[in-house]
């Protein structure tokens, strides 16, 4: 899993890096009027992105495994009713 940022150029998303053809991607479109962050939130987001770029993150699979450990079997049975 990669976290990339980019811009729309001529109607296409330009992330400044090559992805393999057929790569599955998720796109979050940030609309200026719908997302307003405080300066503290912006700093926190910038710090988090820097951590990711430095390799300080866990994969989605690792996150799911960690969440499985935290969720009790009783809580899981409530979701499957």
C-alpha positions as a Python dict, from the first residue, in 0.01 Angstrom:
ca = {
    (1, 'X'): (0, 0, 0),
    (2, 'X'): (124, 349, -86),
    (3, 'X'): (-4, 690, 9),
    (4, 'X'): (33, 935, -276),
    (5, 'X'): (-79, 1291, -332),
    (6, 'X'): (-129, 1458, -666),
    (7, 'X'): (-321, 1705, -877),
    (8, 'X'): (-574, 1680, -1156),
    (9, 'X'): (-408, 1786, -1483),
    (10, 'X'): (-614, 1793, -1804),
    (11, 'X'): (-881, 1580, -1637),
    (12, 'X'): (-637, 1310, -1522),
    (13, 'X'): (-487, 1245, -1180),
    (14, 'X'): (-112, 1314, -1181),
    (15, 'X'): (62, 1164, -877),
    (16, 'X'): (413, 1222, -1004),
    (17, 'X'): (508, 855, -996),
    (18, 'X'): (449, 550, -1209),
    (19, 'X'): (198, 293, -1093),
    (20, 'X'): (167, -44, -1261),
    (21, 'X'): (-113, -81, -1512),
    (22, 'X'): (-408, -244, -1342),
    (23, 'X'): (-313, -115, -995),
    (24, 'X'): (-614, -74, -769),
    (25, 'X'): (-634, 278, -629),
    (26, 'X'): (-864, 475, -401),
    (27, 'X'): (-915, 845, -466),
    (28, 'X'): (-1016, 1100, -204),
    (29, 'X'): (-1113, 1427, -372),
    (30, 'X'): (-1053, 1720, -140),
    (31, 'X'): (-1289, 2006, -206),
    (32, 'X'): (-1174, 2330, -42),
    (33, 'X'): (-1521, 2427, 78),
    (34, 'X'): (-1594, 2088, 237),
    (35, 'X'): (-1277, 2033, 443),
    (36, 'X'): (-1147, 2296, 680),
    (37, 'X'): (-856, 2209, 906),
    (38, 'X'): (-720, 2410, 1194),
    (39, 'X'): (-351, 2498, 1188),
    (40, 'X'): (-291, 2227, 1451),
    (41, 'X'): (-474, 1968, 1237),
    (42, 'X'): (-276, 2070, 929),
    (43, 'X'): (52, 2031, 1125),
    (44, 'X'): (-61, 1691, 1254),
    (45, 'X'): (-149, 1579, 900),
    (46, 'X'): (182, 1709, 761),
    (47, 'X'): (372, 1528, 1038),
    (48, 'X'): (182, 1205, 968),
    (49, 'X'): (257, 1229, 595),
    (50, 'X'): (624, 1287, 674),
    (51, 'X'): (623, 975, 896),
    (52, 'X'): (472, 775, 610),
    (53, 'X'): (732, 903, 364),
    (54, 'X'): (1003, 804, 614),
    (55, 'X'): (862, 450, 630),
    (56, 'X'): (711, 483, 978),
    (57, 'X'): (375, 315, 923),
    (58, 'X'): (201, -21, 934),
    (59, 'X'): (35, -184, 637),
    (60, 'X'): (-339, -218, 603),
    (61, 'X'): (-303, -592, 665),
    (62, 'X'): (-108, -524, 988),
    (63, 'X'): (-378, -280, 1101),
    (64, 'X'): (-651, -536, 1043),
    (65, 'X'): (-456, -800, 1235),
    (66, 'X'): (-406, -555, 1523),
    (67, 'X'): (-776, -473, 1528),
    (68, 'X'): (-866, -843, 1534),
    (69, 'X'): (-661, -883, 1851),
    (70, 'X'): (-833, -585, 2017),
    (71, 'X'): (-1188, -695, 1937),
    (72, 'X'): (-1333, -956, 2171),
    (73, 'X'): (-1513, -1262, 2030),
    (74, 'X'): (-1833, -1141, 2203),
    (75, 'X'): (-1818, -809, 2017),
    (76, 'X'): (-1765, -991, 1689),
    (77, 'X'): (-2072, -1210, 1745),
    (78, 'X'): (-2290, -898, 1786),
    (79, 'X'): (-2192, -780, 1435),
    (80, 'X'): (-2285, -1110, 1274),
    (81, 'X'): (-2645, -1133, 1401),
}
